[in-house]
Amino acid sequence: QVQLVESGGGLVQAGGSLRLSCAASGRTFSRHTMGWFRRAPGKEREFVAAVSTTGVSTVYADSVKGRFTISRNNAKNTVYLQMNSLKPEDTAVYYCAADSSGSIPRTQQFVYDYWGQGTQVTVSS
């Protein structure tokens, strides 16, 4: 069982930055690939970024590539999402998720076993 708690959301102006954190409980964090997803108002939840168990491999949605960076610290059981050059269309509830099935980061939501409760990010224009 893995419990995930996100933090770091808030209100920021367009062009600004935020760093989201996701703290995981349990001793198996390093065996899970980790992902970030988001749900914008009136839209379905979508993939944002994912990182391998070692942190070496990452994958990003085209909409955030070059602006967002996912990373992890296995010693601290934490995964991060650094968000730069934020746009109003980045406004959403951001969720972290853990995938216990492999070491390669994946984009599909259904492979993720555990989810956090989400943190709100609002970008004003």
C-alpha positions in Angstrom: 0.0 0.0 0.0 1.3 3.4 -0.9 -0.2 6.7 0.3 0.5 9.9 -1.7 0.1 13.4 -0.5 0.6 16.4 -2.8 1.6 19.9 -1.8 2.9 23.1 -3.4 -0.1 24.2 -5.4 -1.4 27.7 -5.3 -2.2 30.9 -7.3 0.5 32.3 -9.6 0.6 34.8 -12.4 1.2 33.7 -16.0 4.9 33.3 -16.6 5.6 32.3 -13.0 6.8 29.1 -11.5 5.6 26.6 -8.9 7.1 23.4 -7.6 4.8 20.6 -6.6 5.8 17.8 -4.2 4.3 14.4 -3.6 5.3 12.6 -0.5 4.9 8.8 -0.4 4.5 6.6 2.6 5.9 3.1 2.8 9.2 1.4 2.0 8.6 0.5 -1.6 8.6 4.0 -3.1 11.8 3.3 -5.1 10.1 0.4 -6.9 7.3 2.5 -8.3 7.4 4.7 -11.4 5.7 8.0 -10.6 3.5 10.2 -12.7 1.8 13.5 -12.5 -1.6 14.1 -14.1 -4.0 17.0 -14.1 -7.7 17.7 -14.5 -8.7 21.1 -15.8 -12.2 22.5 -15.2 -14.7 20.8 -17.4 -12.1 18.4 -18.9 -11.0 14.9 -18.4 -7.9 14.1 -16.4 -4.8 14.0 -18.6 -1.2 12.9 -18.4 1.5 15.5 -17.6 4.8 13.7 -16.8 6.3 10.5 -15.5 9.6 9.3 -14.2 11.3 5.9 -13.9 12.1 4.2 -10.7 15.7 5.4 -10.8 14.9 8.9 -12.0 16.9 8.5 -15.2 14.1 8.2 -17.7 11.3 10.8 -18.0 8.4 11.4 -20.3 6.3 14.5 -20.8 3.1 15.6 -22.5 3.7 17.8 -25.5 1.8 20.6 -23.8 4.4 20.9 -21.0 7.6 19.8 -22.6 10.4 22.3 -22.1 8.5 24.0 -19.3 7.9 21.3 -16.7 10.5 19.0 -15.1 9.7 15.8 -13.1 12.2 14.5 -10.7 12.4 12.2 -7.6 14.4 11.7 -4.5 14.1 8.1 -3.4 15.9 8.8 -0.1 13.1 11.2 0.8 10.2 9.2 -0.8 9.3 12.3 -2.8 8.5 13.1 -6.4 8.6 16.7 -7.7 7.1 18.7 -10.6 8.9 21.9 -11.3 6.6 24.1 -13.4 8.0 27.1 -15.2 6.6 29.6 -17.7 3.1 28.8 -16.4 0.1 29.6 -18.6 -3.5 30.0 -17.7 -4.3 26.8 -19.5 -2.1 25.0 -16.9 -4.9 25.7 -14.3 -6.0 22.4 -13.0 -6.0 20.0 -10.0 -2.7 18.2 -10.2 -2.5 14.6 -9.0 0.5 12.3 -8.4 0.3 8.6 -9.0 2.4 5.5 -8.4 2.8 2.5 -10.8 4.0 -0.7 -9.2 4.0 -2.8 -12.4 7.4 -1.8 -13.9 10.4 0.5 -14.0 9.6 2.4 -17.3 7.5 5.6 -17.0 4.2 5.3 -18.7 1.5 7.8 -19.8 -1.6 5.6 -19.4 -3.7 6.4 -16.4 -5.0 2.8 -16.0 -1.5 1.4 -15.1 -1.2 3.6 -12.0 -2.3 1.8 -8.8 -2.2 4.6 -6.2 -3.3 8.3 -6.4 -3.0 11.3 -4.3 -5.9 13.6 -3.4 -4.7 16.4 -5.7 -3.5 20.0 -5.3 -5.0 23.0 -7.0 -2.9 25.1 -9.4 -4.4 28.3 -10.6 -2.6 30.5 -13.2 -4.0 34.0 -13.7 -3.5 36.0 -16.9 
